[in-house]
Amino acid sequence: MKFLVVDDEKDVEMLFRQKFRKEVRSGQIELEFAFSGSEALERLENQQPPDIVHIFSDINMPGMTGLELLEQVKSRFPDINVSMISAYGDDENYNRAINSGAKEFFTKPIDFDTLKQEMTNMLDEGN
């Protein structure tokens, strides 16, 4: 199962690779990274159909925001789940994300136990 993490902060890649090292090594999951919303869309468009099943995207990024990416993904690739990550757990971002079709909303610093549980649930569902 392939996950795409979208965040303009490059150290997020190292953090995800560290936290999911065991799952990646065992072949349970694959992690890919994009550092902007437009890079994420480009990656999805270059594979028909896309092999990404779930996207974890930061909200606050330069250029295309995570919420704009969410709306693009939901309209063009409706089968791909998207969860949002934000440094700000405010109601406005939360409501906009959920109303736009986000599966889940995480605040930074990320609770990786909760994130792993979401991934495990998807693996168990085979989705």
Contacts in CASP RR format, 6 or more apart in sequence:
PFRMAT RR
TARGET T0000
AUTHOR 0000-0000-0000
METHOD contacts of the structure
MODEL  1
MKFLVVDDEKDVEMLFRQKFRKEVRSGQIELEFAFSGSEALERLENQQPP
DIVHIFSDINMPGMTGLELLEQVKSRFPDINVSMISAYGDDENYNRAINS
GAKEFFTKPIDFDTLKQEMTNMLDEGN
1 28 0 8 1.000
1 29 0 8 1.000
1 30 0 8 1.000
1 53 0 8 1.000
1 54 0 8 1.000
1 119 0 8 1.000
1 122 0 8 1.000
1 123 0 8 1.000
1 126 0 8 1.000
2 29 0 8 1.000
2 30 0 8 1.000
2 31 0 8 1.000
2 32 0 8 1.000
2 51 0 8 1.000
2 52 0 8 1.000
2 53 0 8 1.000
3 29 0 8 1.000
3 30 0 8 1.000
3 31 0 8 1.000
3 32 0 8 1.000
3 52 0 8 1.000
3 53 0 8 1.000
3 54 0 8 1.000
3 55 0 8 1.000
3 56 0 8 1.000
3 119 0 8 1.000
4 31 0 8 1.000
4 32 0 8 1.000
4 33 0 8 1.000
4 34 0 8 1.000
4 40 0 8 1.000
4 43 0 8 1.000
4 44 0 8 1.000
4 52 0 8 1.000
4 54 0 8 1.000
4 55 0 8 1.000
4 56 0 8 1.000
5 12 0 8 1.000
5 13 0 8 1.000
5 16 0 8 1.000
5 31 0 8 1.000
5 32 0 8 1.000
5 33 0 8 1.000
5 34 0 8 1.000
5 55 0 8 1.000
5 56 0 8 1.000
5 57 0 8 1.000
6 33 0 8 1.000
6 34 0 8 1.000
6 35 0 8 1.000
6 36 0 8 1.000
6 37 0 8 1.000
6 39 0 8 1.000
6 40 0 8 1.000
6 55 0 8 1.000
6 56 0 8 1.000
6 57 0 8 1.000
6 58 0 8 1.000
6 61 0 8 1.000
6 66 0 8 1.000
6 69 0 8 1.000
7 13 0 8 1.000
7 33 0 8 1.000
7 35 0 8 1.000
7 57 0 8 1.000
7 58 0 8 1.000
7 61 0 8 1.000
7 85 0 8 1.000
8 35 0 8 1.000
8 36 0 8 1.000
8 58 0 8 1.000
8 61 0 8 1.000
8 62 0 8 1.000
9 58 0 8 1.000
10 35 0 8 1.000
12 33 0 8 1.000
12 58 0 8 1.000
13 33 0 8 1.000
15 110 0 8 1.000
16 31 0 8 1.000
16 33 0 8 1.000
17 24 0 8 1.000
17 31 0 8 1.000
19 112 0 8 1.000
19 115 0 8 1.000
19 116 0 8 1.000
20 29 0 8 1.000
20 31 0 8 1.000
20 116 0 8 1.000
20 119 0 8 1.000
23 29 0 8 1.000
23 116 0 8 1.000
23 119 0 8 1.000
24 30 0 8 1.000
24 31 0 8 1.000
28 123 0 8 1.000
29 119 0 8 1.000
29 123 0 8 1.000
32 43 0 8 1.000
32 52 0 8 1.000
34 40 0 8 1.000
34 43 0 8 1.000
36 61 0 8 1.000
36 62 0 8 1.000
36 63 0 8 1.000
36 64 0 8 1.000
37 57 0 8 1.000
37 61 0 8 1.000
37 63 0 8 1.000
37 64 0 8 1.000
37 66 0 8 1.000
37 68 0 8 1.000
37 69 0 8 1.000
38 63 0 8 1.000
38 64 0 8 1.000
40 55 0 8 1.000
40 57 0 8 1.000
40 69 0 8 1.000
40 73 0 8 1.000
41 64 0 8 1.000
41 69 0 8 1.000
41 72 0 8 1.000
41 73 0 8 1.000
41 76 0 8 1.000
43 50 0 8 1.000
43 52 0 8 1.000
44 50 0 8 1.000
44 52 0 8 1.000
44 73 0 8 1.000
44 76 0 8 1.000
44 77 0 8 1.000
44 80 0 8 1.000
50 77 0 8 1.000
50 80 0 8 1.000
52 80 0 8 1.000
53 80 0 8 1.000
53 81 0 8 1.000
53 122 0 8 1.000
53 127 0 8 1.000
54 80 0 8 1.000
54 81 0 8 1.000
54 82 0 8 1.000
54 83 0 8 1.000
54 103 0 8 1.000
54 119 0 8 1.000
54 122 0 8 1.000
55 69 0 8 1.000
55 73 0 8 1.000
55 80 0 8 1.000
55 81 0 8 1.000
55 82 0 8 1.000
55 83 0 8 1.000
56 82 0 8 1.000
56 83 0 8 1.000
56 84 0 8 1.000
56 85 0 8 1.000
56 106 0 8 1.000
56 115 0 8 1.000
57 66 0 8 1.000
57 69 0 8 1.000
57 70 0 8 1.000
57 82 0 8 1.000
57 83 0 8 1.000
57 84 0 8 1.000
57 85 0 8 1.000
58 66 0 8 1.000
58 84 0 8 1.000
58 85 0 8 1.000
58 86 0 8 1.000
59 65 0 8 1.000
59 66 0 8 1.000
59 67 0 8 1.000
59 84 0 8 1.000
59 85 0 8 1.000
59 86 0 8 1.000
59 88 0 8 1.000
59 93 0 8 1.000
59 97 0 8 1.000
60 66 0 8 1.000
60 86 0 8 1.000
60 87 0 8 1.000
60 88 0 8 1.000
64 72 0 8 1.000
66 84 0 8 1.000
67 84 0 8 1.000
67 93 0 8 1.000
67 96 0 8 1.000
67 97 0 8 1.000
67 100 0 8 1.000
69 82 0 8 1.000
70 82 0 8 1.000
70 84 0 8 1.000
70 97 0 8 1.000
70 100 0 8 1.000
70 101 0 8 1.000
70 102 0 8 1.000
71 100 0 8 1.000
73 80 0 8 1.000
73 82 0 8 1.000
74 82 0 8 1.000
74 100 0 8 1.000
74 101 0 8 1.000
81 103 0 8 1.000
81 122 0 8 1.000
81 127 0 8 1.000
82 101 0 8 1.000
82 102 0 8 1.000
82 103 0 8 1.000
83 102 0 8 1.000
83 103 0 8 1.000
83 104 0 8 1.000
83 105 0 8 1.000
83 106 0 8 1.000
83 118 0 8 1.000
84 93 0 8 1.000
84 97 0 8 1.000
84 102 0 8 1.000
84 104 0 8 1.000
84 105 0 8 1.000
84 106 0 8 1.000
85 105 0 8 1.000
85 106 0 8 1.000
85 107 0 8 1.000
85 108 0 8 1.000
85 110 0 8 1.000
86 93 0 8 1.000
86 97 0 8 1.000
86 105 0 8 1.000
86 106 0 8 1.000
86 107 0 8 1.000
86 108 0 8 1.000
87 107 0 8 1.000
87 108 0 8 1.000
88 107 0 8 1.000
89 105 0 8 1.000
89 107 0 8 1.000
93 105 0 8 1.000
94 105 0 8 1.000
97 105 0 8 1.000
98 105 0 8 1.000
103 118 0 8 1.000
104 118 0 8 1.000
106 114 0 8 1.000
106 115 0 8 1.000
END
